[in-house]
Amino acid sequence: MTQAHPTTAPTDPAPVTVLGLGDMGRSLARAFLAVGHPTTVWNRSPGKGEDVVALGAVRAASAEEAVRASGLVVVCLVDYDASDAVLEPLAEALRGRVLVNLTSDTPARSRQAAAWAAKHALSYLDGAIMVPVDVVGSAEALVFHSGDRAAFAAHEATLKALGAPATFLGEDHGLAAAYDMAMLDFFYGAMGGLVHAFALARAEGIDGASLAPYLGTIAHILPPIAAYTATDVDTRTYANDGGNLAMMAASVDHILHTSKDHGLDVSQLAGLKSVTDRAIAEGHGTSSWSSIVEVIAADR
Ligand SMILES: NC(=O)c1ccc[n+]([C@@H]2O[C@H](COP(=O)([O-])OP(=O)(O)OC[C@H]3O[C@@H](n4cnc5c(N)ncnc54)[C@H](OP(=O)(O)O)[C@@H]3O)[C@@H](O)[C@H]2O)c1
């Protein structure tokens, strides 16, 4: 897999440890190795990561040995149950180093991990990787960090190997996960709609290859919609600019009926229909689509 690195290699690349050699852990190790960081790796199960060892990574015999090899320790496992299980016995070994947890989970779990790190006087950065494995290390890679600002500043040059600029969101350790969850909320909503669209098309006798070339039209209108939706939501003003909620809710209803006619699962659409119905009942029929936030949000 080719990774185009956005940064020039540091003159004296710092040693890095990567705990976890799943798809993403191996990608992180490759990105560090590609700009010359001496990289030590460890994985719970043996037999993973031969590819990164072949690229020059040193395989440690234990997680503790891996931690003691570097001043910067990056962990990337399936979830925080896993990272807690690996890290909790390592508090002593982690002292004096910087721990960066790039595992994805909830903001609450990130803050719990930060409280554990604070109890053991550890420098802790939380993080979230917002791109697939083959984008890590490229100019398009987005990796969020939050937590210990001084630790970030000290290791920013190394963390840029994963994607430059490395993005520091603030000192609340839960922020990286909070941005992660919001972005994945958008992503999985879109991914659910995408697959449903193919199912609906298939039910109408249209194969995926016939529909796919036209879907870019929808994808390309989303960036400007995201920008003005942000303004609507932040200002809580929902002036429609050529597309009112009642009209768009009718579209949702048409998709729902078409799907029902074909016996498709309509749970996603029914949820959306319920939200639009409630917003209209609350008087937002002539407002913009973004006004549905007023029935979704808990703080209304
Ligand atoms: N893959 C992506 O495209 C992508 C993109 C963005 C973010 N992420 C995030 O990156 C993280 C890792 O994803 P991945 O794709 O690398 O997942 P993966 O390929 O499924 O690897 C999971 C890793 O977690 C380890 N693990 C699971 N349970 C464990 C436990 N109880 N104790 C110790 N280690 C345990 C596995 O070790 P074993 O080998 O021993 O099972 C393996 O190293 C996730 O939080 C994911 O959301 C992934």
The ligand as an ORCA input file, in Angstrom:
! r2SCAN-3c Opt
* xyz 0 1
  N      -9.784      0.282     10.121
  C     -10.194      1.507      9.829
  O     -10.398      1.879      8.657
  C     -10.364      2.532     10.934
  C     -10.586      3.887     10.582
  C     -10.692      4.831     11.596
  C     -10.606      4.447     12.919
  N     -10.421      3.124     13.233
  C     -10.367      2.746     14.649
  O      -9.121      2.142     14.935
  C      -9.306      1.201     15.998
  C      -8.663     -0.126     15.595
  O      -9.325     -0.570     14.412
  P      -8.712     -1.738     13.504
  O      -9.263     -1.525     12.130
  O      -7.247     -1.821     13.701
  O      -9.435     -3.006     14.166
  P      -9.020     -4.541     13.997
  O      -8.286     -4.768     12.713
  O     -10.255     -5.312     14.267
  O      -7.972     -4.770     15.173
  C      -8.399     -4.791     16.507
  C      -7.197     -4.731     17.413
  O      -7.681     -4.719     18.797
  C      -7.028     -5.761     19.488
  N      -7.859     -6.239     20.584
  C      -9.174     -6.527     20.553
  N      -9.606     -6.907     21.773
  C      -8.509     -6.863     22.589
  C      -8.300     -7.122     23.956
  N      -9.288     -7.490     24.763
  N      -7.048     -6.961     24.442
  C      -6.021     -6.575     23.645
  N      -6.161     -6.299     22.338
  C      -7.389     -6.432     21.813
  C      -6.760     -6.820     18.434
  O      -5.806     -7.710     18.907
  P      -5.824     -9.265     18.455
  O      -5.112     -9.302     17.138
  O      -5.105     -9.928     19.555
  O      -7.282     -9.675     18.355
  C      -6.273     -5.937     17.293
  O      -4.930     -5.531     17.517
  C     -10.810      1.091     16.262
  O     -11.142      1.842     17.408
  C     -11.410      1.702     15.001
  O     -12.676      2.290     15.232
  C     -10.280      2.153     12.282
*
